């Protein structure tokens, strides 16, 4: 090999080696940058706590105690077994709640439900020093009912319900300390038997003839999700109907307005801060009787600075997903005097409504705490007592993550002005 040839070979080797080293350095830099980016993303994700379900509650008997569960099954009308019974006045057909003082002891009736046997037990939790009555047991799978009654539900809409008999009525009357009436009943309710004229309360339940639609609160000015509602597409595209919206008004159990009520712990914490600032006693979540309570890790201890969930942010949601179940976030829940009754002492006062009025009252006087949900379901207008509805039930568990799928732009703007 000549000297010239050797020199040329050496130059080629050096160039090749230099190229390989340069490429290796570039690759190492890219790898390092990728790892750093991944680490930052992971760190950011881990520092932002998810929104999770912290409580699930069902209220088999309207206005009575809650049953807290780890798993609840959704149906179009609400959680399975939620608000399936209520107490009515047979002389008027009106439903009875603690809003009326002589029904306040409904709060001291605690239900227990053994789901495998569908045995519901009602117990008296406080007696004021008097003898405790034996528990009332109701087999929901074979409950004996009399002729259906026509009763009034929230919204003054007549509904068909089934009377659970004299034994249940007598037990309730003793617990509530309501005197019997010997006068005959001339009632807007259909008489089920002569016994309804001697009692001033009857325990009734949803039956096969029951169907009721959600109740729109005109003061909230929040229309139902409807298929005529349109959603903007990408820039320049036409708006189109959302096929997941119900074509008919959704159905509901004996709950006041909607199938589900969701509240957040961070909003309760904020309300209690306002109460303390006014030298008032904080309240617990039982005052608001929610089905679903959600929390993000830091908001649970009262500090929302690193939380994904801010006080009253639930107002801004339009569509959410909990576990595998999607919901429309519909009408906000305007609170009533039920929230002002102490669950233990039954004493009444102005709070927390008075404090809510100072920073949460809207133009029509609605003092909101919590939001009503309607399940996103093609058959959301079906009643839960149907076999097809029971077969379509879906579980939600404590610990499930809540994902916000869509925000309501108008509510979001209002929230930013008031709380953002």
Secondary structure, DSSP 8 states (H G I E B T S, - for coil): --HHHHHHHHHHHHHHHHHHHHHHHHHHHHHHHHHHHHHHHHHHHHHSB-EEEEEEEE-SBTTS--EE-SEEEEETTEETTTT-EEEE-TTT-BB--TTSGGGGGGGGEEEEEETTTTEEEEEE---TTS-----EEEETTS----S-EEEEETTTEEEEEEE--HHHHHHHHHHHT-----S----SS----GGGGS-S-EEEEE-TT---B----TTT------TT-EE--STT---EE-TTS-SS--B--SSSS-SEEEEEHHHHHHHHHHHHHTT-----GGGG--SEEEEETTGGGT--TTBS--TTGGGGEEEEEETTEEEEEEEEEE--GGGGB-TTT--B-STTHHHHHHHTB-TTS-BEEEEEEEE--TTTTS-TTSHHHHHT-EEEETT-EEEEEEE-HHHHHHHHHHT-
